[in-house]
Amino acid sequence: MNKIFVTILALLFTTAGVMASDSIPSGFSRPLGWRVGADIAAGWVPGTNGFVRGENPLDKRIGSALSADLRADFSFDPSTRQGMLYRGLYQGVGVGVNSFFAGDLLGAPLSAYVYQGAPIVSFNSRLWLGYEWQFGAAMGWKHDGDDVFNNNAPVSTAVTAHMGLDVKLHYQLADRWQVSLGVGARHYSNGNTSWPNAGVNAVVASVGVSYTISPVKSSAHSPVDAALAAEADRHRWFYDIMVYGAWRKRVVRVGNYDPQICPGKFGVVGLQFSPLYSLNRWVSVGPALDMQWDEGAGLAPYWIDGTSGSFIKFERPPFGRQISAGFSAHAELTMPIFSVNAGIGYDIVTPRGDKRFYQSLTLKTFVTPKVYINTGYRLGDFKDPQNLMLGIGVRL
């Protein structure tokens, strides 16, 4: 009888804990903590391609970068579900201007991006070390897109992707004021949607200041609801299904000719099925099945003899000869609104001449708890650009 009574009490307390966690409000049901700020970043441009090393019309080495950004972000009330589980998390939008001290060669592109950051370790109530990523677009590059055969410009489009990753030390000066010091990297690329596509990279140091417009009550040392934390950290499988599309340039080698840049652009359509295993509320890992059709893949055997340059022609390959299929392993940083996924894989079925070893980096933006917009990029051998991955997915 005593065992039955103890069991009933345990069930009651467990049920009460679950009901308590269910009663915790969601992040957007209470006022958000809004913050505005500015960042300045200066750094070094490594010589990753001939253009920045000085092989350009001005014979000028491009070795420095400077950017100034205005930003606005928000954090969740610590009494909400997201605020309890992800202490210190912030996300927002930024705009900025970039200079490489070579306006005649690269221009001064403007960036617009989303960003997200969170603490890695807190030293005390005022000082903490965290990460931050940025993803968006840089617009207004100076380029020569009409002479793709004879230049080595790092970009050949007016708009490129803007990607950044930083480690930042934050210090709370006062209730509303915060400063940060950081180191990080920036990458600008057109995702192989045009040619050339060598890209521009920068290693930077940054300093920032921010002001909190609408502070939320801080409860950094208050305990997280036990039932909520247990559910968030529960080990479980979930499943992502994603379709994507893109366009890309293609270079082929035929006959005795030098590598040929094919005129026009080629469509890409892909499908990814990814079972992911949740290790905790922040990190998930798992395999994926990747299938992709590339309109420009496997062209060489179907080359029309004697054609080259702007007039190169091919017969249309069979549909099945332009499909690749492979398996990949993934790790995902799973956070509210945004998740960042990195994958590395190998194609077991591939059109002739395509790379088998591939990598991907994608940003999943959840517009509902189950549906996300996918923005990503696929590489071969960590260096050869393949194609963008712009699509939509569902999480089951």
N, C-alpha and C positions, 0 to 999 in steps of 0.2 A: 504493500500500500504506500509506504514511504517513497519507494522508487517511482511509482506512478505520480505521486504528488510533486516530486522534484522534477520529473519530466515535463509535467504540465506547466510548472513555473518557468522552466527553461524556455519552453515554447512561447509562453506569454511575453517573456522579456525579449526574445528574439523578434517576435512580431512587433512589439512596441518599438524596438530599435529600427526595424525596416520602415514602419509607419512614420517615425520621426525623420528618417532620411528622406522619405517621400514628401514630407511637408516642407523641406528646405527649399526656399525660392530659387528659381533659375536666375542666371546672371543678368538677363535683360529685364527682369521684372522689378528691379530696383535701380535707382539712379547710378550712372556710371561715373567713375572718376576721370574727368577729362584733363588733359595736359597739353601745353604747347611748348615748343622749344626750337632751338637752332643748333646746328652742328657745322663745324668746319673740319675738313679732312685734307691732309697733305701727304704726298708720298712719292714713291718711286715707280716708274714704268719699266718693267723688265724687258729686255730685248728678245721677245719671243717670236718676232718675225722681222724680215729685212726692212720693211718700211720704217718701223720705229728705231731700227739700228742705224738708219741714215740713208737707206736706198730709196730715196724719194726725190721729187723734183727740186727740192732745196738743199739736198745733201745734209739734212739736219737730223741729229740724234734727238729723239723724243724720249726724255728720261724722267720728267716730273709731271705730277698731277696735283690739282687743287680743286676742291669742291666746297660749296656752301649750300646748306639745305635748311628749309623751314619744315617743321613737322608738327603733327597733331595726333595724339593717341589717347586711348582710354584703357582703364583697368576695371575689373569687376569688384563690386562690394564684397569684402571678406566674409560677410554673413550669408552670401549666396552659394549655390552649389559650385559654380566655376571658381568663385573667389576663395572658397575653402580648399578646393583640390589643387588649385594652381596659384599659390601665393606669389605675388609680385609680377604675374604675367601682364604684359601690355601689348597692344597692337594698334596700328594706325596707318596713316598715309603721309608721304613726304614728297616734296618737290625741291629741286635744286639745280644749280648750274655747274657744269664741269669744264675745267680748263686743263689743257695739256701743254700750254705755252707754245702752241703751234697752230694758231687760228687759221693760217693760210693752208694748212695741210689737213687738219681734222675738224676745224670749226670749234664751237663752244656749245656742245649739246646740252639740252635741258632734260632732266630726269624726272619721272613721276613713278612712284612705287608704293607698294604696301610693305609693312615691316612688322615683325613680332620679336619680342625678347622676353627673357625670364631669368631669374637668379639661378646660378649654379651653386654658389656657396655664399652664405651670409656670415660676415665676421662679427658684426654687432648690429644694433638696431638702426644704425645710420650707414654702414659701409657694406657693400656686397658686390660680388663679381658675377657677371651674367653673360649670356650670349645674345646676339641679335642677327637676324637675317633680313635681307631686302630683296624684293623681286618686283620688276616693273619694266619700263621702257625708257630709252634715251632717244631724244628726238632732235634733229637739226645737225646731224653730222655733215661735214663737207666731204664729198666723195666724187669720184669719176666713174660713174656706172656705165659709160659708153665705150670705154676702152679696156674691157675686162681681160683681153688677151695679153696686154702689154704692161699692165701695172700690178703691183703687189700690195695695193692699199689694204689695210686691215679691215675696213668695212666698205661695202659697195651699195649701201642703202641709207636713206636719210633717217630711218628708225631702226634701232637695234634693241635687243634685250639688255636690261640692267640687272645684274645680280651681285649681291654683296653678302659677306659674312664677317662678323666682328666679335671680339671678346672685349667687354667693357667693364671698367671699375666705376661703380656709382657711389656717390656720397650725398647724403641728405643734409644740405646746409641749414634748412629751416623747414617748418611745416609745409611750405609750398614751393620751396626752391631746391633743385637738385642739379649737381654737376656730374659729368662723366668724362673719363679718359679711356680711349680704346685703341686697339690695333686690329687691322682686318685686311680684307682683299676685295677688289672689285673686278668684275668681268663684263665686257661689252661685246656682243656678238649678234649677227643677224640670223643665227640658227640654220645656216646653209640654205636660206631662202633666196640668196643671190650670191654672185661670185665676183671678186674674191671674198673670203670670209676668214681671214687670219685672226681677227679679233684684237681687242685692246685690253690689257690687264694692268692693274695697279695694286701695289702693297702700300697701305696707308696707316697713318696715325691720326686719331680724331680727338677733338675736344667738343663737348656739348654742354648746354645749359637748358633747363626746362622749368616751367612754372605751372603748378597745378591750379586750374581754374575752379574745379569743383571737387575738393577732397572728399574721400570717403573715410569713415571711421576705421582707423587702423587696429587690427587685432592679430598682429603677426605672431604673437606668442600664445594665442588662445588655441585650444585643442580642436582638431578637425573631428567632425561627427564620425564616430567609429564605424557605424553601419555604412555610411556613405563612402568612407575610405575603403572599407573592405570590398564593397561592390565595385568601386572604380578600379581596384587593384586585382580583381578576380581574374585568374587565368582562364582564357576562353578563346575560341576561334571565331573570327568573323570573315566575311568574304566580300571582296571588291570586284566588280565587273565594270570595265571601262572601255569605251570606244573613242577613237581619236582620229584626227585627220591633219594634214599639213601639205605644204608644197616645198619643193627643193630643187636645187640645181644638180646637174650630173656631169661628171667628167669621165670619159671612156678612152681606152687605148685600142686603136684598130689599125690593121695593116702595118705599114712602116712609118706611120705618122707619129708625131709627138702626141701626148695626151690631148684629147679634144674636149673643149667645153661645149656641151650640147646647147643649141639655142632653145629658148623657152624654159618653162618650168614643168615639173612632173608632180603629179598628185601622189599622196601617201595616205593609206587608210589602215588603221591598226585596231586590234582587239587584245585586251589583257584580262586574264582571270587570275586573281591573286588571293589565296587563302592566307590570312594573317593571324598569328597567335599573339595575344596580348600578354606581355610580360608584367606590365603594371599600367598605371594610368598614362604614362608618358611614352613608353616604347613598345612597339610591336615588330615582329619579324615573321618571315614566311617565304614560300616559293611563289612563282608565278609562271603561267603559260602565256607566251607572247606570240601573236601571229600578226604579220604585216604584209600588205600588198603595196609594192612600190612601182609606179608606172615607168620609172626610169631604170629599173633593175634588169640585169641580164641582157642588155642591149647588144653587146659586142658580137655575138654569133649572128645577129640579124642585120648587121651593117650592110648597106648597099655599096658595093665596091666602087671606088673612085670618088665618092663624096667626102667632103671634109670641111672644116671651118664652120662658117655661118650657114653653109649649105649641106652639112652632113645629114644623111637620111638613114633611117632604119625601117625594116619591116616590123610590124607589130608582133612582139613575142606572144606566145600562148599565155593565157591568164595564169595557169599553174606554174609557169616558169618565172613568175615575178613575185612569188610568195615566199616569205621566210617564216620559220617557226622555231622557237627556242624556249629554253627554260632559264629562269633567272632567280636569284636570291635577293630578298629585300629587307631593309630595315627602315622603320618609319617613326619619326617623332610625331606623336599624336597629341595635338593640343586643341583647345576650343577654336572653332572657326577654321584654322589652318592646320594642315598636316604636311610635313616634308618627308618625301620618300626617296631613298637612294637604292638603286638596284645594279646588279652585275650579272651578266648572263652569257649564254653561248647558244648560237643558232645550230640546230641539228639538221634543218632543211633550209637551204639558201640558194638564191639564184647564182649562177656562175659568176665568179669574180667579186662577190660582195664579202665584206668582213664577217667573220663568224663571231668574234668576241665583242660584246657590246656592253655599254653602261647607260644608265638613265638617271636623271634627277628631275623630280616633279614636285609641284606644289598643288595640293588638293584644297580647294576653297569650298567649305560646306555651306550651301545655301539653305539646306534643311538638314536635320540630323542624319538623313540617309542619302541625300543627293549632293554630289560635289562637282565642281568645275575643275578640270585637270589642265594644268599648264606645265609643260615639261620639255625636255631636250634629251636626245639620244645621241651617243657617241660610239665610235669604234676604237678599240685599243687606247682608250683614255685621251685620244688626241684628234681622231679623224671625225669631223662633223658629219652626222647622218641626217637627222630631221627633227623638227619640232614635234611635240605631242600635245595637240590642242583638242580637248574633248570633254566628255561628260561621263560621270560614273555613278554607280549606286552601291551602297554598302548594305549587305544583308547580314 
